[in-house]
Amino acid sequence: MAFTAVLALLAGARLAVSQNSSFPTSTAAANATQTSSGTGSLTTTFELSVDDFWDIYVGPVSTFSINTTVEPTAIPSSSLIPPPSLYYPPFPGGQQVPLQTKNESWQFPKDFWYGVAGAAYQIEGAVKAEGRGPSIWDVLTHRVTNYIVTNDTGDVADNNYYQYKEDIARIAALGIKTYSFSISWSRILPFGSGTVNEAALAHYDDLIDTCHQYGVTPMATLYHWDLPLYLQNTYGGWLSDSIVADFTEYARIVFNRYHSKVHYWFTINEPIVFCGFYPLPQNYFKATTIPDVEQPYWCGHHALLAHSSAYRLGKSINSSLSISFKTNGGYKIPRTDSSADADAVQRAWAFNEAWFADPVFLTGDYPSLLKDFVSGFLPDFTSEQIAQINGSGDIFAHDAYTSDFVMAPDSGIAACVANSSNELYPGCYNTTKLYAGDYWAIGPAGDPGTPWLNKATDWVPVFLKYIQDTWKPRGGIAVSEFGISEPYEELRTSLPSILIDPLRSQYYVDYMQAILIALSEGVNVVGTLAWSIYDNLEWTSGYSVKFGIQYVNLTTQERYFKASAFEYVNIIEKYLEK
Ligand code: GAL
């Protein structure tokens, strides 16, 4: 099937991205118009095929030798033998062996779901296969100098596009019951809207059917940051309200196709983070006149509208679906008992979780501390929009990796709010991983490539309780991503040294016990998804930072269970209601 789109190219800076590519004159429609005398505003339109679009904006991509869908190979039984005990419960006084304790007052309810997660651009590879159009991440990895610290790309990644059957078979063999994946928008719609790519729909059909075949519940995310490049280049992506209709149409295609076999849906993944990517690097995408400081909030505005529109549509197609968006963040611990730090904590909630959670779970509109800022430039939501947004989340899906201490800026909150050049503006709160005294960290640090991430599992019960008390989600709370980057894992060269991941193992055991405490206190936690199914492209850190509960040899694409995979499953099975 031929996919084409008409793309207007501005003369000047944006053409710089095509300087290393041969320009596809054969398909260019001679349709140049001069709109004014300055060269910067000379425009022309071309009709481009998907391949042209790749050639101009991304260039050549790598492929892997396994490039058709493969049947799973047998999982060696030796790889399913649990590791030597890594996590030691306390020695009772005077005894020589660890006490195998079980707290009989703890329990995961029978219908508690536990699984693993991945995301399309991070794991699929096969970026040009079967008609996929480029996403902004293909440009960020291929073209933007130093955007990825290691110069890695997602071209091959974990080759999941061809090896998904093996991947599903492997997690099923471990006893994992749920698999959360994301759908690549630019596979389904190579230009973000327009003609549908049937081959991509058939691919995800088979992936979903394979999950069912192995007794694994599939959960699908519509958008995990891989925006179709065409939408960024034609109207600025999430900066424009045009995204709302295009996202809704994409959601319609996907819901219509899969609603009878996928019950759990996430619309957008972590808008706090992907909206924080704006402003995108200059000269690679459509230029915008929106000031840098405003861009994340325009993105957030359209993300709320797009999410809620897709939510309403999904419910109209199948009212039994569970549809939510995934938010992210950690517990915000006042660093001291000062009133300034208490105020800073309120600002930190308002500019993070509450930015999206207040509209969806409470009011249909922004928290007042955030509204004070955004009402200076964003349009007010109309009453119809408020009604659409309010209540558009069935569960509170939170990606909750860590926690932070929060404090007022040194100059004080009021001075910061009055000074747009303050580096903490507009949030005007500060964070640290260190307890007051600046000596002890909140917990052991992850890899140096993830300075935002320390193990802070002690704070999980109070955090979950805070979410329940504040946003009162009707379908409970899911920890929809959690995990840790094992420190310096990328420096380990022998397989046995890679496969024992003690910090990650301890993280999962302690985190799951923290959830058991929360459950015993009456917090309705419904499920967990470990990030990640295996090591993958960790965005700007490339493959240098590892989050997997499986190791992937990127040269051979062989997968190996790490110890943490067993620890995660064991602690759940130990406490799961029989
Ligand atoms: C999340 C994100 C994932 C993964 C993870 C670890 O924010 O959704 O894609 O990268 O962090 O950093």
Boltz pocket constraint, residues with backbone or C-beta under 6 A from the ligand:
constraints:
  - pocket:
      binder: B
      contacts: [[A, 119], [A, 122], [A, 269], [A, 270], [A, 273], [A, 328], [A, 399], [A, 481], [A, 531], [A, 537], [A, 538], [A, 539], [A, 547]]
      max_distance: 6.0
